[in-house]
Amino acid sequence: MGGVEIRERHREEKRELIQQAAARVFARQGLERTSVADVAGEAGFSPGSVYNYFTSKEELLFAATFAEIDQLETRMRPALGAGVPADEALRRMADAYYGFYRERPQGFRLLMAGLHRAGRDKVPASVVERYDLRALDCLRLLHAVVERGTAEGTFEPCDSWETTHAIWGALHGILDVAAAQDRERFVGFEVKGLFDRTVELLIDGIKTGGAG
């Protein structure tokens, strides 16, 4: 291996260490109270060296989200198992999303940071594009369930992407509001119960012969 390759490998290793440190610090301190200096200290580097790899705190936030997107996708994918009816697959996928929200609260907040314009405007377009593509990979899993259900006659014929976004918007809306206020309660109701009720209403609304 030549000198250029070795330097590039070391650079990638250092970038990965910083990214892992950022995820740990954000999980421990929250987004608002974390600084680049905090991440540098966690990684064992100087703040100046962090800026050789990331242009801003916001870019560090985006970098930390990618491992969380991987976590979410890993949880959601088993719902697509062969032989699982589409309505049950949708329930399982929703359960996986709720489980991620419940068990990785800081990870959920990191994912949401990638949707906020204030952060998106402060990072290179290539970073936003990478985030959007990875998030779309998760959404495609839900879309696959909708398409399967339509093809097998479990769900009514529909615009599959419109239905996918409607389902995600309804479920995400509950969790996003709850995360910002009270993780256990949503406008006076227990979050998990309200979430499950919403899932059943959505399934009933798209099933063949359902409430529509």
C-alpha positions as a printed NumPy array, in Angstrom:
array([[  0.   ,   0.   ,   0.   ],
       [  1.443,   3.352,  -1.027],
       [  1.8  ,   6.489,   1.035],
       [ -1.261,   8.146,  -0.502],
       [ -3.459,   5.141,   0.274],
       [ -2.18 ,   4.982,   3.86 ],
       [ -2.841,   8.678,   4.422],
       [ -6.32 ,   8.357,   2.967],
       [ -7.083,   5.354,   5.165],
       [ -5.887,   7.215,   8.249],
       [ -8.008,  10.202,   7.277],
       [-11.112,   8.023,   6.946],
       [-10.376,   6.329,  10.27 ],
       [-10.03 ,   9.695,  11.994],
       [-13.255,  10.965,  10.427],
       [-15.063,   7.845,  11.64 ],
       [-13.725,   8.336,  15.177],
       [-15.014,  11.915,  15.187],
       [-18.392,  10.825,  13.839],
       [-18.719,   8.129,  16.52 ],
       [-17.727,  10.624,  19.202],
       [-20.344,  13.073,  17.931],
       [-23.056,  10.435,  18.216],
       [-22.053,   9.651,  21.81 ],
       [-21.937,  13.306,  22.874],
       [-25.259,  14.17 ,  21.233],
       [-26.847,  11.147,  22.915],
       [-25.46 ,  12.186,  26.3  ],
       [-25.953,  15.959,  26.191],
       [-28.615,  16.599,  23.603],
       [-28.334,  18.611,  20.438],
       [-28.593,  22.113,  21.839],
       [-25.936,  21.743,  24.558],
       [-23.287,  20.103,  22.383],
       [-20.452,  22.066,  20.822],
       [-17.722,  21.14 ,  18.377],
       [-15.269,  21.422,  21.283],
       [-17.283,  18.814,  23.211],
       [-17.071,  16.392,  20.292],
       [-13.354,  17.076,  19.84 ],
       [-12.715,  16.338,  23.51 ],
       [-14.674,  13.097,  23.305],
       [-12.666,  12.006,  20.271],
       [ -9.344,  13.073,  21.797],
       [ -8.631,  15.706,  19.169],
       [ -8.367,  19.471,  19.088],
       [-11.381,  21.492,  17.875],
       [ -9.277,  22.718,  14.973],
       [ -8.624,  19.181,  13.776],
       [-12.381,  18.45 ,  13.763],
       [-12.861,  21.334,  11.342],
       [-10.508,  19.567,   8.937],
       [-13.252,  16.96 ,   8.494],
       [-16.534,  18.731,   9.248],
       [-17.384,  22.309,   8.38 ],
       [-19.815,  22.972,  11.22 ],
       [-21.694,  21.616,  14.2  ],
       [-24.644,  21.048,  11.887],
       [-22.583,  18.82 ,   9.605],
       [-21.54 ,  16.801,  12.66 ],
       [-25.211,  16.369,  13.508],
       [-25.954,  15.03 ,  10.044],
       [-22.972,  12.695,  10.22 ],
       [-24.263,  11.291,  13.501],
       [-27.668,  10.575,  11.967],
       [-26.401,   8.047,   9.45 ],
       [-25.769,   5.344,  12.051],
       [-29.267,   5.994,  13.416],
       [-30.81 ,   5.589,   9.964],
       [-28.976,   2.266,   9.723],
       [-30.478,   1.281,  13.084],
       [-33.981,   2.187,  11.965],
       [-33.661,   0.344,   8.655],
       [-32.352,  -2.76 ,  10.452],
       [-35.402,  -2.729,  12.706],
       [-37.906,  -2.172,   9.904],
       [-36.627,  -4.63 ,   7.308],
       [-37.677,  -7.89 ,   9.077],
       [-41.326,  -6.826,   8.728],
       [-41.012,  -7.655,   5.023],
       [-40.536, -11.343,   5.788],
       [-41.948, -13.792,   3.251],
       [-45.413, -15.076,   4.04 ],
       [-46.388, -12.153,   6.261],
       [-49.731, -10.623,   5.123],
       [-49.447,  -6.98 ,   4.147],
       [-51.632,  -5.677,   6.969],
       [-49.573,  -7.578,   9.545],
       [-46.341,  -6.416,   7.887],
       [-47.564,  -2.848,   8.231],
       [-48.259,  -3.388,  11.937],
       [-44.803,  -4.862,  12.442],
       [-43.149,  -2.013,  10.586],
       [-45.039,   0.53 ,  12.673],
       [-44.009,  -1.346,  15.836],
       [-40.388,  -1.198,  14.689],
       [-40.652,   2.568,  14.221],
       [-42.199,   2.997,  17.65 ],
       [-39.534,   0.745,  19.176],
       [-36.818,   2.923,  17.684],
       [-38.518,   6.047,  19.076],
       [-38.895,   4.466,  22.533],
       [-35.5  ,   2.8  ,  22.854],
       [-33.321,   5.352,  21.065],
       [-34.868,   8.717,  21.97 ],
       [-31.754,  10.687,  21.141],
       [-31.418,   8.781,  17.887],
       [-34.979,   9.785,  17.   ],
       [-34.14 ,  13.423,  17.696],
       [-31.004,  13.162,  15.566],
       [-33.047,  11.854,  12.658],
       [-35.48 ,  14.734,  13.028],
       [-32.622,  17.246,  12.933],
       [-32.061,  16.275,   9.326],
       [-35.561,  17.462,   8.416],
       [-35.197,  20.971,   9.82 ],
       [-34.385,  23.702,   7.326],
       [-32.218,  25.585,   9.818],
       [-29.758,  22.714,   9.851],
       [-30.089,  21.775,   6.196],
       [-29.185,  25.319,   5.146],
       [-25.889,  25.166,   7.045],
       [-24.362,  22.047,   5.505],
       [-23.124,  21.239,   1.981],
       [-25.802,  20.101,  -0.448],
       [-24.032,  16.732,  -0.762],
       [-24.63 ,  16.066,   2.945],
       [-28.336,  16.841,   2.673],
       [-28.571,  14.665,  -0.432],
       [-26.968,  11.737,   1.373],
       [-29.35 ,  12.132,   4.302],
       [-32.384,  12.272,   2.024],
       [-31.304,   9.196,   0.082],
       [-30.743,   7.149,   3.246],
       [-34.05 ,   8.281,   4.754],
       [-35.763,   7.33 ,   1.496],
       [-34.325,   3.821,   1.832],
       [-36.378,   3.415,   5.025],
       [-39.465,   4.879,   3.405],
       [-39.104,   2.424,   0.522],
       [-39.599,  -0.427,   3.007],
       [-42.985,   0.987,   3.951],
       [-43.751,   1.564,   0.284],
       [-42.976,  -2.101,  -0.435],
       [-45.612,  -3.13 ,   2.113],
       [-48.195,  -0.845,   0.537],
       [-47.416,  -2.166,  -2.932],
       [-47.555,  -5.784,  -1.753],
       [-50.904,  -5.219,  -0.093],
       [-52.325,  -3.639,  -3.224],
       [-51.009,  -6.402,  -5.469],
       [-52.411,  -9.187,  -3.304],
       [-55.767,  -7.467,  -2.899],
       [-55.424,  -6.769,   0.826],
       [-55.394,  -3.03 ,   0.239],
       [-57.573,  -0.989,  -2.084],
       [-55.954,   0.223,  -5.337],
       [-54.174,   3.503,  -4.635],
       [-51.304,   5.796,  -5.461],
       [-48.779,   3.755,  -3.48 ],
       [-46.35 ,   6.596,  -2.805],
       [-49.107,   8.976,  -1.725],
       [-50.434,   6.325,   0.66 ],
       [-46.922,   5.626,   1.951],
       [-46.348,   9.295,   2.772],
       [-49.791,   9.586,   4.375],
       [-49.086,   6.623,   6.677],
       [-45.631,   7.841,   7.608],
       [-46.892,  11.392,   8.158],
       [-49.627,  10.25 ,  10.545],
       [-47.372,   7.984,  12.616],
       [-44.393,  10.308,  12.606],
       [-46.584,  13.256,  13.584],
       [-47.626,  11.595,  16.842],
       [-44.066,  10.677,  17.779],
       [-42.582,  14.02 ,  16.765],
       [-45.041,  15.996,  18.898],
       [-44.642,  13.584,  21.811],
       [-40.839,  13.782,  21.613],
       [-41.004,  17.56 ,  21.851],
       [-43.382,  17.59 ,  24.823],
       [-43.915,  14.444,  26.89 ],
       [-42.566,  11.138,  25.606],
       [-45.247,   9.169,  27.454],
       [-48.331,  11.31 ,  26.814],
       [-49.827,  12.983,  23.735],
       [-52.472,  15.659,  24.465],
       [-53.528,  13.655,  27.517],
       [-53.392,  10.192,  25.941],
       [-50.818,   7.454,  26.445],
       [-48.53 ,   7.624,  23.402],
       [-48.293,   3.901,  22.63 ],
       [-52.053,   3.405,  22.841],
       [-52.71 ,   6.368,  20.58 ],
       [-50.015,   5.218,  18.169],
       [-51.49 ,   1.701,  17.941],
       [-54.996,   3.091,  17.486],
       [-53.747,   5.239,  14.614],
       [-52.114,   2.221,  12.977],
       [-55.396,   0.294,  13.088],
       [-57.369,   3.233,  11.701],
       [-54.897,   3.554,   8.834],
       [-55.072,  -0.15 ,   8.037],
       [-58.873,  -0.147,   8.185],
       [-58.914,   2.842,   5.861],
       [-56.861,   1.206,   3.109],
       [-57.978,  -2.43 ,   3.405],
       [-60.262,  -3.85 ,   0.754],
       [-63.79 ,  -3.418,   2.018],
       [-62.554,  -1.179,   4.861],
       [-63.932,   2.122,   6.069],
       [-62.065,   3.872,   3.233]])
